[in-house]
Amino acid sequence: MATPDMLINALTTMLVTLDPPGLAPVFLGLTVGMTAVQRRHVALRGSLIAFCILAVFALFGSGVLGLLGISIGAFRIAGGLLLFWISFEMVFERRQERKEKTSQAAITIDHIQNIAVFPLALPLIAGPGAISATVLLAGSFPGAFDRALLIGIIALIMVLVYVTLLVAERLDRFLGVTGRAILTRLLGVILAALSVQFVIDGVRSAFNL
């Protein structure tokens, strides 16, 4: 049975990994020239697709690892290191630059109707970091009811992402360059601490400590 601490940890990990405020300026860049209705459609479709991707990994990610012969401990260590790298990028403002480059490349390659799928849903929302965090968390939520709680947390965060995308223009104006930089770095430090905890838990699991 999932404890309140586990639920709070899962909520914090997913919130920091998905980074809704960081998606706002990228979403504005993706949807330049669109009407408000078109932006809502792209935001809704992208959020739903990203939720489905993460929900599938929450349900079947551990099973796939088992088929590949990868232990949860090993994946926690690898996933923790990956999340630590993402936190490093967040603290030093490299992740935002990479996201913006991804969005700019996609506009020239894909038709505007497909923006919700690529790059918004994948890889900007449900990227490697979010997928890794989901699989890692799923290892701590083994029961069916616990997995349902985890999927509920993912759904809650995805609603927050959708709302953030809807108010992206106002949020971007409110935060400004300085506000975005402070918030991103703060979330990066929190994610770094969570990722180190994943590595510690993975080492304990792998070596039965």
C-alpha angles and dihedrals in degrees: 000000000000115000124219089252091055091049092049090047091050092047092049094045094051093043094051094041095050091043100196095192090053090054093056100078092040090052090051089053091050094050101043110149094018123126121242090258092052091049091052090051093050092046093049095045093045093049093048093049092047090050092052091050094050093043090055091051090047090055103036107016094095091047091053090050089052091053089051092049093244116143122222088240092057092046091049090055093046093043092047091053090049092050089048089055090051090050088050089054091048094051093048095040095244099120094061091051090051092049091050092050090050092052093048092051093049095054091061095045107037130051116253092250090063096051090096089061099037125053100354102055094027123055103353098056105016095033130151092279094052092045092049092048090049094052091045092051092045088061088062092048103058101155125082092243091047091052089050088054090050092051088048089054090050090050091050092051090046090054087053090050090051093049090047091053090049092055094034095121094050092041092051091051092047097049097039122186094301095047093049091049093050094046094046093050092047092051089046092057091049091049090049090056092047092048092052088052089053090053092048091049090047093052091049091050096044095049097032092239 
